[in-house]
Amino acid sequence: MDGLSVAAIIIDIVQIAGSVIAYLTDIKDAPKECTRCLIEISNSNTLLLRLEDFLSGSTSQIWCAEVQALAVKDGPIDQYQVALQHLHAKVHPSNRMRKLANILIWNLIKEEIASTLARVERLNTLVSIALELDHFNLSHAIKDDTTSIRNALPTLQAVGDTQSLQEHNAIIEWLSPTNYPSQLHDIITQRQEGTGQWFLDSSELKRWIEGSKKILFCPGIPGAGKTMMAAIAINHLYSITAGNKIGIAYLFCNYKAQINQSAPSLLAALLKQLVQNQPEIAAPVTQMYELHSKQGSRPSSSEILQALQSVCSSYTTIYLVVDALDECSDGDGARRELISKLRELQVERGVQLLCTSRFISEVTQEFQSDPTLEVRANEEDVRRFVLGQMSRLPKYSEQLQRIIQDKITEAVDGMFILARLYVEFLRDKRRKREVLSVLEQLPKGFAALGNAYDKAIKQIDEQLPGDRLLARRAISWLTYAQRPLTTQEICHALSIMPGDKALDRDDIYEVESIISVCAGLVTVQKESNVVQLVHYTAQEYFERVRSEWNPGAQEEIAVACLTYLSLDTFRSGRCRSRGKDVFESSNIIENVGGREADKETLEQRLTENPFFEYATHYWSEHVRPVQSTISRLALCFLCDDGLVDSTAQAALTPNTNHYSVYSNGTTGLHLTAMHGLLYLTGDLLIDGNIRADFKDEDGRTPLSMAAEQGHELLVKLLVEQDDVEAGFRDKNDRTPLSWAVIGGHEAVVRLLVERDDVEADFRDTSGRTPLAWAVKGGHEAVVRLLVERDDVEANSKDNNGWTPLTWAALEGYEAVVRLLVERDDVEPDPRDRYDQTPLFQAVMKGHEAVVRLLVGRNDVDANSKNDEGDTPLTWAAMSGHETIVKLLLERDDVKADSKNNEGRTPLSYAAEGGYETVVKLLFDTGKVDVNSTDMYGYTALSRAAREGHEMVVELLLDTRKVDVDLKDENGRSALLWAAENGHGMVVKLLLDTGKVDVNSTDMYGYTALSRAAREGHEMVVELLLDTRKVDVDLKDENGRSALSWAAKNGHGMVVKLLLDAGKVDIDSKDENGRSALSWAAENGHGMVVKLLLDTKKVDVDSKDENGRSALSWAAENWHEAVVELLQSSLSP
């Protein structure tokens, strides 16, 4: 947490405190505790504001670190903030208790008053010390000759921090390359000041922000301003929330980016935003990266959702905003999957979800039972917008300006986009008569949008021929483009001319020139540098009219792509670095299939040629509809090995959703086969002098690639060639049939397996058969086609001992599982190399339907053990799959208390995971031993206590059979584990039993108090001290007491609690003769040093066994403020 975050938290606290003070002041004849609390809160406000002011101006990293330590989770500032929030909730005027009599109010809030008072008094002490310490940090250095060393320390620390940050950022970019914050910036900067206030003031949005309504659906007609309202809502959330406990993430779905907006990609973008600035909670993302980056794979929606759920638990509130759901593709089910996962996240983690969309039935049905707030162009907003645009128009009289506002506002009828277009109509109108004529002819009603675009086209066509042509070409490019284009890309695309061999960099269009001729239909997002049509409705309009308006556009675009790819600079082939192929270099840009590309060399090519990346990825999409008319140019490109090599390499660049299979030896025929370009493939086979079965370095043939993509006609063409071996195996022992099966292309699979020269059942290097691949992919039709063949073994095992049934169970494909187990030749309970059965895999993944199907069979052993001694029930309990646990327990042969090789039971795992319902289900069997210990001596209670699962601990204690004080092999009891990890509520539950020894020590001599003090768990220390049974000065095997550990680690609040207890030996020495003061001084904890010195009971000049004093330790470690404190106390 940085200083700015602490400052933001302080401002939030001061605001809440101000409200609390106002409310408490209203209580007449308030008790003295209430008055005292008022005074302390007021004092705290003054101190905290001074602290915030000092933070903004302080240059001392050491002092700032001390202050930041006060604001960590469960630290003094955090606890005070929580206590204030609880008190605020009780006394807020909206609370019905405010209507009660004063005496009743006091009875209801006195506990909150006591809690707040205790925390504010301690906090004020520590803040006062912090402010005093800042004085010392601004004083002179200890010694001049240590200045250079001292100055180097922050630099060294910064280097380490930078390296960690770079690694974090690299992982975050791997997770999602999309930069939605920059899009937000672009949108919000277009906002006319004051617009959207009606949206912010609406009761629906307020209830959503407050959390009384978890979902808000905001539909609107096309052009109503939904995206702007979404951006305004996001911006508002940032303005009213502070600190790192509120998470905000958002998506702007875009019709032009659908190819890269799959459900996993969109979910990953949300996850990226939630962890981007908080590396400390990014562990789930790092784990996914480590798993997938090595394999060149991407995480699934389920994996990302699981990571999201984990990350969400680090926040108190999560706000998710998804704009333009209607623009999210649903052809592949992406939209439905996204909504499903978001709803699951909302149910599991209580996130606040706001979505916008046009009125389309597929979306509105999803939200029909949720609160709805329609977005329409508000009249006042339209007026503000038009007034703000007057500076872009010729100079008009004030009267004419008012008329323009009135007429445009009247005409737009709820569509903000019309206001924007209508303003453009006036840009060249300089006389009043011309202006009024345009205003009188403004189309109205829903049909007005089409009329407005017609008028814009007319404006374009009335320009000079050169401008008219440029506008047509630019708009056609933006209409046909497969993804959003950057300013550089559109400029290069429009500047390349047929026959060009090299770029004339002095002859590239300026983006301003392009925008100026497009009648306001084209805009630039300045932050993200993306050029786009003014609105989605413009895209839809031009898709309707483009074939008539600019019939040759697709051919022109295809020619531009091929011409760019054929520039002389690319004829040398793929980039090579230091004499190596880029894929053999050690400087990684992306690891795909084990190859590594040199970042510097390849990115330099992409930077110098901005349109190259787009052209390499999408040339085929533009060529496909015009293959026959541009075949000559295409063949020249496809028959040039250098050009093909360059294109194949660039197709491996990261952050794309395109093919990543090209390798050395890729030919033009590989390209046309992969992209399904049938006409050009035929031309190459006839005229290209390219062998039809040419193999790249991985042994992949054009047939293999065509089969992988499911291009049936192209596959048919290739297998008819005399030199094509239809069953040829590549380096992974996969054939074209393997690749067709992996892609789930039934027609191609059928075509191939019916050939005599194609083997339907064989193993690749992983031991998998085509059937196994079909099952793994969930391609039911392909599975059915293969299993019905006599020459396919349905029970074959791969290198891990997995059968097709195992894969089906793992992936949760119920229909495929049913299809397989109903065959007589399929073993329903096969064991793999780890002695795990398909049931294990289904249980692990939580596939309830598959588990139900398998446990319903008598030939499936539901109590089988794997090589670690786990049973399916163990795994179900470990994962918290309640329904599956119940299904398994319904089987008579399942042992509820089965132990694995480590002696752990299902109850042990359920307790450790905090799965209350599973624990109850196991209890209900009456067959579990609650005191069962594993090989380490842990019980279910100690594991639950260690993890802080309060409800599970309560369930275990309620059995009245649990041994509360049982110790593990290290001598630790449940109390010690809970105390060490700061689980205050669990500690309280254990103490309330009256059956725990609060002074119990582990094998190292630690007590619950010393472990809690060492880690700085204030609440736990307070609970233990409140028992009045704890030995505050008990020492561990090193002679260290709780005070010694708290002082060493700089836990000021804990030190104060121990000192206030009044039973502590402040100057106690450990076995090395070191005191609490010595440890605090060595580590530079100025607040702790000040607390100890203020007791007047410490020997400041005391020496340890090495003759070192506290001052000596502080000086050696350059802790100037501490040295000043100690020297001041030593002065007579």
Helices and strands as residue ranges (DSSP letters): H 3-25, H 32-57, H 61-70, H 76-91, G 96-99, H 102-137, G 144-146, H 147-175, H 180-189, H 197-201, H 203-210, E 215-220, H 226-240, E 246-252, G 255-260, H 263-275, G 279-281, H 283-293, H 301-312, E 317-323, G 325-327, H 334-349, E 352-358, H 361-364, G 365-367, H 379-389, G 390-392, H 398-412, H 416-425, H 432-440, H 448-461, H 465-480, E 485-486, H 487-495, H 511-516, E 522-525, E 530-533, H 536-549, H 553-565, G 568-570, E 576-577, E 580-581, E 588-592, E 595-598, H 599-608, H 612-623, G 624-626, H 631-638, H 641-650, H 668-675, H 678-687, H 702-709, H 712-719, H 736-743, H 746-753, H 770-777, H 780-787, H 804-811, H 814-821, H 838-845, H 848-855, H 872-879, H 882-889, H 906-913, H 916-924, H 940-947, H 950-958, H 974-980, H 984-992, H 1008-1015, H 1018-1026, H 1042-1048, H 1052-1061, H 1076-1082, H 1086-1094, H 1110-1116, H 1120-1130
